[in-house]
C-alpha cells in the first residue's frame, strides 16, 4: 500500500512541476508579445511623418540671423555670435544626423548663481 501512495505522490509531483513550467513559460511568452506590440505602437507613433506648415516659422535659419535685416542682427542672434551658432549647429547635426532636426531659435541661458554652477560642474565632471 505504501508503494502505491509513493508512486501517486511522484505522479502528482511531476504533474504539478510540468504544469508550473508550462504556465510560467506561457505567461513569459505572452508578456514578451505584449511588450513587443507596445514598443511597435510607440515607435510608429513617435516616427509619424509630420505635416509641413507653410509659414515663416519653418525657416532653417535661427531668429535674428535672416538674410534681410540690420547688420547688428546679422552679426549676433540674441547675443550669440555666428561662430557659436556654427558650433552648435555642427554639434546638433553630429548627435542627431544630417537633416533630422531643425534649429529654430538659439538664445543664451540665464545666468546661474554660484550654487547652480557648482551643481552643473559636479554633475558634468568626467569620471
N, C-alpha and C positions, 0 to 999 in steps of 0.2 A: 504494500500500500504506500509505503514511504517513497518508493521509486516512482510511482505514478504521480505523486504530488511534486516531486523534484523535476520530472520531465514537464509537467504542466507549468511550473514556475519558470522554467527555462524558456518554454514556448511563449509564455506571456511576456517575459523579459525581452526576448528577441522581437516580438510583435511591437511592443512599446518603443523599443530602440529604433527599429526601422521606420515606424510611423513618425517618430520625432524627427529623424533625419529628413524624411520626405517633406514634412510640414515646414521645417526650418529652411531648407533649400528652396522650396516653392515660394515662400514669403520673400526670401532674399532676391530671387529672380524677379518677382513681381515688383519689389522696391526698385531694383535696377531699371526695369522697364519704365516705371513711373518717373524716376529721376531723369532718364534719357528723354522721355517725351516732354517733360517740363523744360529741360535745358534747350531742346529744339525750339519750343514755342518762344522762350525768352530770347534766344539768339535771332530768330526770324523777326520778332517784334522790334529788337534794337537795330537791326540792319535793314529796316524797311527803307526803300528809296524815298527821299524827301522831295516834296513838290517845290519847284523853283518859283521864287517870287520875282516879279518884275518891278522892283523899286530900287531906290538908291542905297538901301541897306545891304544889298548883295555885292557891293563894291569890294574888290580884292584889296584895296588899299586901306590902311588904318585911318581913323578920323584925324583930320588935320594935316594929312600928307597928300592931298589930292593934287592933280596936275594943275588945276587952276587955283588961284588964291594968292595971298600975300607971301612975300619972301620969308617972313617970320614963321608962318605956319608950314612952309616947305622945309625949313631947317629943323624944326622941332615939332613933335606931336605930344602935347601935354607935358613938355619938359623932357622928352626922350629924344636923344639925337638919332640921326639916320644910321649911324654905326651900331648903336644899341638895337635899333629896330631890325637891322640886318642880322645881328647875332641871335636875337630872339626868334626871328623867322627861321633861321637855319637850325636852331635847336628844336623848334617845334616840328619842322619837316623831318629831321633825323629821328625824332621819337615816334611820330605817327605815320611816316611815309609820305611820299610826294603826292600832293593832291587830295589827301584825306581830310584835311582841316583847312579852315579859312580864318585868318586873323582879322577881326573886325575892329578892335579897339585895343590900344595899349596905353596905360597910364601908370604913373608911379604909385606905389603903395604908400599909404600914410606912414609917417614916422612912428617908430615904436619907442616905448620907454626902455630904460636900462634892463628891467626885468624881462621884458619881451625879447630884447636882443639876446639876453643870456639863455632864455628858453630855446630860441631858434638855434643858437650856437650849440647848445647841449644836445638837441635832437638831431642835428645835421652833421655832427662831427663824425669823421670816419672812424672805424673800429681800430 
